[in-house]
Amino acid sequence: MKKHNFCAGPSILPREVIEQTAQAVLDFNGSGLSILEISHRSKDFQAVIDEAVALFKEILNIPEGYSVLFLGGGASMQFCMVPYNFLEKKAAYLNTGVWAKKALKEAKAFGEAVEVASSAETTYNYIPKGYTIPEDADYFHVTSNNTIYGTEIHEDLDSPIPMIADMSSDIFSRPVDVSKYICIYGGAQKNLAPAGATFVIVKDEALNKVSRYIPTMLNYQTHIEGGSMFNTPPVLPIYSAMLTLRWIKANGGVEEMQRRAKERADLLYGEIDRNKMFRATIADKADRSYMNICFVMNDEYKDLEAEFMKFATERGMVGIKGHRSVGGFRASCYNAMPIESVQALVDCMKEFEELKIKG
């Protein structure tokens, strides 16, 4: 039976990337050695990281004056690295979910960090609007997609001050105006690579502006000067990231990824809105995530939730259980998700409705 992988992360990757990575684990570039055991200082791996950085810049159309880094520690490490490197007096944060809240908490250890708006009072089921960004802040931080709650900022916001974004779960799913940001970061395990690598896009001239001492390993300048190799980098995820970037480029770039994302989302949200048994957790269609589609059983069918989960699992659906803070179901539809898998979930929902209501 075919499996349909809707896991939120680590998540689905293009099949050819998995196969090529598996081959490199056995024999990297015909060297007779595994990618797992070669030196990160070797010419072969330097070529990998060089290509990964070049593709990153090409696909996202990153302007001159920005560096692309591959680091460890996950996006959560960036919650402190960002204020370490950029917060001199004050920072502004948009609180749209658990990860945004955690980023704000870390920033408060480095200076004044203000919450410009929040949707916490309704379990983060919308993107706040109509707030004022303080112009005296050093930066404005946003989390562009919220994996747990299923909200997404689909366009680059206008801000009177430089922006910083956690794009862990929607990077490469749409075009981005990188010039609006001094830093974009994220864990790689959604749209880019296996877990273990963290990407950071940083504007070079925005660095070295804070007066505090920054520990060597937490200083972005260290990693720019070291070419992401100040210490041993996560070699395997970087190699897989390079392969994924090749795949994105060969499949039409971020414009095509955006088209596919909307196609998948329209298909699944369309069924959620039509089906009497389900409802979306995000009412405002403009705020609905294309990456993480969250839904629950309607109240009158709530007692059938476990039965639907079993029904769907038996038909090959994997990873659709919602986060414990929201409940219900979550179908994560990252770049590598084929439309056929979304159709299979839609068919499953229709079949369950037919069985329980019309049967």
N, C-alpha and C positions, 0 to 999 in steps of 0.2 A: 504493500500500500504506500502510495506517495505521501510524504510528510510535507506539511505546509508550515514553515517556520515564522511565527509571529512574535518571537521572543523580543523583549525590549532591549536587551543588551547584556552580555555579548549576543550578537544577533546575526541574521542572515548575511552572507557574503556571496558575491558572484561565484557560481560553480567553478568557472575556469580559474579564478583566483585561488580557490581552495585546492584545486588539482595541481596548479603550478607551484603553490607553496609546499604541498606535500612532496612533490618531486624534488624541490630544493632542499627539503629536510633530508632526503636520501642522497642527493648528489647536486651540489650547487654549481651551476655553470660548467658541468663536465669536469669539475676539479677533483672528483673522487672524495670530496669532503662534504659534510652536511653544512647547511647554512647555520646550524646550531653550534658548530665548532670552529668556524673560521674566525680569524682575527678581525675585529671591527676596524683595525688600522690597515687592513689589506686593500690593495687597489680594487679588487672585485667588489668589496663592500662600499668603498668610497664612491664607486660608480653608482651603486644602488641609492645611496643617500643623496647624491648629486641629482640623479634623475627624479627622485621623489620630490625634492625641493623645486626643481625646475617645472615639473608638472603641476605642483601645487600653485605656483605663481601663474602659470599659463592658464589653467582651467578657471581660476578665480579672478584672472585679470588683475593681479596684485600690482599696484604701482611701484615705481622705483622708490628706494628708501625704506623698504620693509624687509625684515628677515623672517624666514620660516624655520622653526625649531621643532625637533622631536625630543621630548623629555620623558621622564618617568613620573610616577606619583599620581597619575590620574588628574581629572579636572579639579578634584578637591584640593590638591596641592596648589593649584592656581588661585584658590580662594585667598590664600595668604600671600602668594608671590605677587599678585596684582597690586594690592595695597603697599607691600614692601617696596615695589618699584615705582609706583605712580602716585601714591597718596602722600601729599605734603601737609595739607591743612584740612581738606574736606573732600568727601566723596558722596555721590548720590546713587542710590540703588532703587530699582523697580522690583518689588517683591511679588513674583508671580508663581511661587512654588517652593518646595522644600529646598532645592538646590540654590535658588536665589536667596532664600532666607539664611542658608548656611554661609553663602558668600558674604552677605551683609554682616553676619556675626563676626567673621574673621576680620573684616575691615575695621570694625570698631576697636580693635586692639592697636591700630596704627594711627588713629586720629578721629576726627569727627566723621561719622558715616550716617547719612540721613536716608530714611525711607521716604521716597517721593510719593509713592502710592502702593497699595496692596489690595489683593483680592482674597486674603486669608479668611475674611469673615464669612465667605460663602464657599469654603474649601477650594479656593483657587479655580473657580469654574468660569472665569472670564479674564480678559486682559484689561487692566485699568486704562482709562483714557481721561483726558482733560486735566491732567496734573501739570504742575509747574516744575521745571528743572532748574535748580538754583545755579545761576550763572557764575557764582563764585566758587563752585566746586571744581576739583581737579579733573574729574571724569564722571560720566554717567554710565552705570553698569546695568546691562539687561541680560536675561536668560531668554534666548530667542524661541526655544521650544521646550515645553514642560512635559517630560515623558510620563510622569505619574498621573497628571490631571488631564492631559490631552488638549492643551492650549498652545497656540503658536503665534508669534509675530511674523507675519508673512512678508513684510517689507522693511527695509532699513529706515529707522525712525529719523526724523529731523531733530537735531539737538543743538543748542547754542554752545555746548562744550564738547570736548572729545568724548567718544563713546568707547566702551569696552564691552565685549559680548562673550558669554558662554554659549557656544554653538555646538555643544557635544553631540546633539542628536539630530541636527538638521543641516550640518555642514555639507556642502556639495549637492544639496537638494534644490537649490535655487541660485540665481545670480546674486552676488553681494557687492555693494559699493564699499570696498575695503577702505577707501580714502576717508570715510566717515569715522573710522575706528583707529585708536592707537594700539589696540590689542584685541585679538580674537583667539579664543582657546577652546579646547575640548578634548575629552577622552575619545580615543579612536574607535571604540568598540561598537559603534552604531553604523555609520556610513562609510567607514574607511578601512578598518583593519581588525585583527583580533585584539583582545584586551592586552594592555601592557605598555602602550605608547600614548603619549599626550602630544597634540600638536599645539603650537603657539605661533601666531602671526603677530609680529610686533613692529611698530614704527620706530625706526632707529633713533630719530631725533627727539623722541619723547622720553628717552631714557636719560639717566644721570642728572635728573632734575630734583631729586629729593635730597634732603640734608642728612638723613640718617645713614648709618652704616648698614649695608645689606650683606648678610652672610654670602660667602662665595657661591655656594650651590644654589642659592635663591635669587641670584642676580642674573637677569636676562642677558646682560652684557657678557658675562662669563661664557654663556652658551653660544652667543653669536660669535665671539672670538674663537671659541673651540669647535665651531661647526657642528654643534650638537654632540660632540665627542669629548667634552671635558672629563666625563667618566664614561664607562662602557654603556652605550645606548641599548635600548630594547631592539636587538637586531632583527629577530623574526617578524615582529609586528611592522617594523619599518619596511621590510621587504614586501610583506603583504600589502601595505599601504601603497607602495610603488605600483604593484600589480593592479590594485583597485583603481588608482589614478589613470593608468593606461586604459583600463576598461571604461571608465567614465568618458575619457577623451574619445575613444573609439566608438562609443555609443551616443555621441552627439553633445557631450559636455553638460554643463549645469542647466542650460536651457531645455534640453531633452529630459534631464532628470526631473525638472520642475513640471514639465508636461505630464510625464508618467506619474509623478506624485499626485497631481490633481486628478488624473484619470482614476487612479486607485481609490483616492479619497471620495470622489464623487460617486463611484460605484458602491462603496460600502456604506457611506452616510446615506445614500439614496435608499438602500434597503433598510437601514436602521429607522429612518424616518417613515418608511412605508409600512413596515412590519408591525402588527398590533402588539406583538409580544415584547418589543424592545423600545428603548429611547436613548438618545445621545445624552451624555452627562454635560456637554457644552451646548447650551441653547443657541447662543449667538453664532451663526454660521461663519461670520467673519473671523471669529476667534478659534475655530476648530483646527486642531493640528492635522496636517497631512501625514505626519510621521507616526503618531500614536493616537489611534482612533478608539476612544473610550465609550462604552455603552453599558447599560444595565437592563434588567428585565423590568417591564412596567409593573406597577404595584400589584395588580391583580394576578400577575404570573410569577411573583417573586419566589414562591415556593418551588418553582420549576428550574431555578438557577443551576442547582447541582446536577439535575437531570440533563439540562442542555449542555453543560460542560462535558458530561460523560458522552453524550450524543455526538458532540463535535470532535472530541478526542478520538472516538472510535472511527471517525471519518478522516483522520489524519491531521486535524488542527492541533498545533503545538504552541504553547506559550500564550494562550489567550486569556488566562485568568488575570483579572484586574489587580492593581496594587491594593494592598490591605487597607490603605487609608481612603480608598474610593470604592472598592468592591466591584462587583460585576465583571466586566470583560474589557480587555485591551488588546487590540490588534495592531501591532507595530509594523508599519509598512515602509521600511527603509528602501534605499535606492535599488538594492538587488532583488527586492520582492517582485516576482512576476505577476502580471495582472491575472493569470490563470489561478493563482493561489487565492487571490481576493475573490474571484468568481466562485471558487470552491467554498469559501466561507459563506458567501451570499447564498449559494445553493443550499448549504447546510441549514441556514437560518430559515429559508423558505420551506424546506422540507419539515423542519421542526414545527413551524407554524401550521403547516398543512396537517401534520399528525395530531397536534394538540387542539387545534381550534376547528378545523374543517373536517377532520377525520372522524 
